[in-house]
Amino acid sequence: MTIVKVIGAQPILNERFSLTCGTAGTVYSIQWMRNGWPLYANNRTDFSMNNNTLTFSSVQHSDNGDYQCSASNPFSNMTSPNYKLIVNYGPEMPIITGPALGETGHNVTFNCSASSQPLSHFSWFFNGSQVATGSVYETGPLTLASHGEYTCVAFNNITGRNSTVSKMLTVVATVTMTIVKVIGAQPILNERFSLTCGTAGMVYSIQWMRNGWPLYANNRTDFSMNNNTLTFSSVQHSDNGDYQCSASNPFSNMTSPNYKLIVNCE
């Protein structure tokens, strides 16, 4: 009988690892082989005095392969079945794939992966509290409270190691309302006059329109920094028309009903 057996712990990258050649009968010599070729000592591989133990001082991926030992005496020899060495490692380089933005009322799916042998086990945390296990995490319908940091912890139960990666999710509320409203006094010829774009939801940008065409600043027309207020420094009859504002974010947009501007005489 000859058989290759593991001594001690399973093979873990960069750690010490040993194999022994179990035999029955009188053995004069033992020869080790990897992938069918004789194996000799080197700066990381050593043999015991009687050659029955093969030790890696720091086992590497390059050591993966099929190992056999052959035991012999002057009258007989026997070669063991293959022992397949697969070096365990990781988890390394975990990554989360999934969106950075999500819309209220909709689900978001995150996937976590890591380089690991054997495959890692995964746990998910949201703002520090565990919410799921497994490589895939699907949120329920998002609310503004779903905004925050999602963390995946990959764990290898052979190496005993874990690795962590996080991803921020920004939750965007749907734009549900836009309306043009007058600020202050009604429009009077040659006087200052302002309109504001009233909105509900999370607004990333606002565009003003007059008679269906985009409106831009000029020597009498100006916009506030966030574009939600349109101001005429000296409103004129030529400014009469139908005004609208359109509010948008990456997931939704809404255009207001018309506000009909009619400039009053003094």
C-alpha positions in Angstrom: 0.0 0.0 0.0 1.1 3.5 -0.7 -1.1 6.6 -0.1 -0.4 10.3 0.1 -1.9 12.0 3.1 -2.0 15.5 4.5 -0.2 16.2 7.8 -1.8 18.8 9.9 -3.6 21.8 8.4 -4.9 22.1 4.8 -2.7 23.9 2.3 -3.0 27.7 2.8 -1.1 30.2 0.6 2.3 31.3 2.1 2.0 28.9 5.0 3.9 25.7 5.9 2.3 22.5 4.5 3.3 18.8 4.6 2.4 15.6 2.9 3.3 12.1 4.1 3.6 8.9 2.1 1.7 6.2 4.0 3.0 2.7 3.3 2.5 -1.0 4.2 5.4 -3.5 3.9 9.1 -3.1 4.0 10.2 0.1 2.3 13.8 0.7 1.2 13.2 4.0 -0.7 10.5 6.5 -1.5 10.3 8.8 -4.5 7.9 11.7 -4.8 6.4 12.9 -8.1 4.4 15.9 -9.2 2.3 15.6 -12.4 4.2 12.4 -13.2 7.7 13.9 -12.8 10.3 13.2 -10.1 10.3 15.9 -7.4 13.5 17.2 -5.7 14.3 19.5 -2.8 14.6 23.2 -3.5 14.6 26.5 -1.5 10.9 25.9 -0.5 10.5 22.1 -0.7 12.3 19.6 1.6 12.1 15.9 2.4 12.4 14.1 5.8 15.5 11.9 6.3 13.7 8.7 5.1 11.9 10.7 2.3 8.4 9.8 3.6 7.5 13.4 4.3 7.4 16.2 1.8 7.3 19.7 3.3 6.6 23.1 1.7 8.0 25.9 3.8 5.7 28.4 2.1 3.2 26.7 -0.2 2.4 28.7 -3.4 -0.1 28.5 -6.3 2.7 27.2 -8.5 2.7 24.1 -6.2 -0.8 23.0 -7.3 -0.8 19.7 -9.1 -1.1 15.9 -8.7 1.3 14.4 -6.2 2.3 10.7 -5.9 4.8 8.8 -3.9 6.4 5.5 -5.0 7.7 3.1 -2.4 10.0 0.2 -3.3 12.3 -2.5 -2.0 14.4 -5.0 -4.0 11.4 -7.2 -4.8 8.4 -4.8 -5.2 7.3 -1.3 -5.7 4.0 0.5 -5.6 2.9 4.0 -6.6 0.1 5.8 -4.7 -3.0 7.2 -6.3 -2.9 11.0 -7.1 -3.3 13.5 -4.3 -4.5 16.7 -6.0 -3.0 19.7 -4.2 -5.0 22.9 -4.5 -3.6 25.7 -2.5 -6.3 27.6 -0.5 -6.1 31.3 -0.3 -8.1 34.5 0.1 -10.5 36.1 0.0 -8.7 38.7 -2.0 -9.8 41.8 -3.9 -13.5 41.7 -3.0 -15.7 43.9 -5.3 -19.3 45.0 -5.2 -21.1 45.5 -8.5 -24.3 47.4 -8.6 -25.7 50.9 -9.0 -24.5 53.9 -7.1 -28.0 55.6 -7.5 -31.4 54.1 -6.7 -34.9 55.5 -7.1 -37.4 55.5 -4.3 -39.9 52.7 -4.6 -37.6 50.6 -6.7 -35.3 47.7 -5.7 -31.5 47.6 -6.2 -29.4 44.5 -6.6 -25.8 44.2 -5.5 -23.4 41.4 -6.3 -20.3 40.6 -4.3 -17.3 38.6 -5.5 -13.8 37.8 -4.3 -10.8 35.8 -5.5 -10.8 32.8 -3.1 -10.2 29.0 -2.8 -12.5 27.6 -1.8 -15.4 30.0 -2.7 -16.1 32.6 0.0 -19.2 32.9 2.1 -20.7 36.4 2.0 -22.5 38.6 4.5 -24.1 42.0 3.9 -24.3 44.9 6.2 -26.1 48.2 5.9 -24.8 51.1 7.9 -23.2 48.5 10.2 -26.1 46.1 10.7 -26.3 42.7 9.0 -29.1 42.5 6.5 -28.4 39.4 4.4 -26.1 36.5 3.5 -25.0 35.2 0.1 -23.2 36.8 -2.8 -26.3 38.6 -4.1 -28.3 41.2 -2.1 -31.5 42.7 -3.3 -32.9 45.6 -1.3 -36.6 46.0 -0.8 -38.4 49.0 -2.3 -36.0 51.9 -1.6 -36.9 54.8 0.7 -34.8 57.8 1.6 -33.7 55.8 4.7 -32.1 53.3 2.4 -29.4 55.9 1.5 -26.0 54.9 3.0 -23.1 52.4 3.0 -23.6 48.8 1.9 -20.8 46.5 3.0 -19.9 43.0 1.9 -17.7 40.7 4.1 -16.2 37.7 2.3 -15.1 34.8 4.5 -13.1 31.7 3.7 -13.8 29.0 6.2 -10.5 27.1 5.3 -8.1 30.0 5.6 -10.1 31.6 8.4 -9.6 35.0 6.7 -12.1 37.7 5.7 -12.0 40.7 3.5 -14.4 43.7 3.3 -15.6 46.1 0.6 -18.2 48.9 0.8 -20.3 50.8 -1.7 -22.3 54.0 -1.1 -25.9 54.1 -2.4 -27.6 57.4 -3.0 -31.4 57.2 -3.0 -33.2 59.7 -5.3 -36.8 60.6 -4.6 -39.0 60.7 -7.7 -40.0 64.2 -9.0 -43.7 64.3 -8.3 -44.6 67.9 -8.8 -43.6 71.0 -10.6 -45.5 74.3 -10.7 -44.6 77.9 -11.7 -45.5 80.4 -9.0 -45.2 84.2 -8.7 -42.9 85.6 -6.0 -44.0 88.9 -4.6 -45.9 91.4 -6.7 -47.7 90.8 -9.9 -45.9 91.7 -13.2 -45.9 95.5 -13.8 -44.3 97.1 -16.8 -40.7 98.2 -16.2 -40.6 96.7 -12.7 -38.7 93.8 -11.2 -40.7 90.5 -11.4 -39.8 86.9 -10.3 -41.2 83.4 -10.9 -40.2 80.3 -8.9 -40.4 76.7 -9.8 -42.1 74.8 -7.0 -41.1 71.1 -6.9 -41.6 67.9 -4.9 -39.0 65.2 -4.9 -35.2 65.3 -5.4 -34.3 67.7 -8.1 -30.9 67.7 -9.8 -31.6 70.3 -12.5 -34.3 72.8 -13.6 -34.9 74.1 -17.1 -37.1 77.1 -17.9 -39.1 77.4 -21.1 -41.2 80.2 -22.7 -43.8 79.2 -25.3 -42.1 75.7 -25.4 -38.6 77.0 -26.1 -35.7 76.9 -23.6 -35.1 80.2 -21.8 -31.6 81.6 -21.2 -30.3 84.5 -19.2 -29.9 87.9 -21.0 -29.4 91.5 -20.0 -32.9 91.6 -18.3 -33.4 87.9 -17.4 -31.5 86.1 -14.7 -31.7 82.8 -12.8 -30.9 81.9 -9.2 -27.9 79.6 -8.6 -30.0 76.4 -8.5 -32.1 77.7 -11.4 -35.3 77.5 -9.5 -36.0 81.3 -9.7 -36.4 83.3 -12.8 -36.1 87.1 -12.4 -36.8 89.9 -14.8 -35.0 93.1 -13.8 -37.5 95.2 -15.8 -40.4 93.2 -17.2 -41.7 94.2 -20.6 -44.7 93.4 -22.9 -42.3 91.4 -25.0 -41.9 89.0 -22.0 -45.6 88.0 -22.3 -46.1 84.3 -22.9 -46.5 80.8 -21.5 -43.8 79.9 -19.0 -43.0 76.4 -17.7 -40.2 74.8 -15.7 -39.0 71.2 -16.0 -37.4 69.5 -13.0 -35.4 66.4 -13.4 -33.1 63.8 -11.7 -31.4 60.7 -13.1 -34.6 58.7 -12.9 -37.5 61.1 -13.5 -38.5 64.5 -14.8 -41.7 66.5 -14.8 -42.7 69.7 -16.6 -45.1 72.2 -15.0 -48.4 73.4 -16.4 -48.2 76.7 -18.3 -48.1 79.9 -16.3 -49.4 82.7 -18.6 -47.4 85.9 -18.1 -49.3 89.0 -19.0 -47.5 92.2 -18.1 -49.7 94.9 -16.5 -49.3 98.6 -17.4 -48.4 101.0 -14.6 
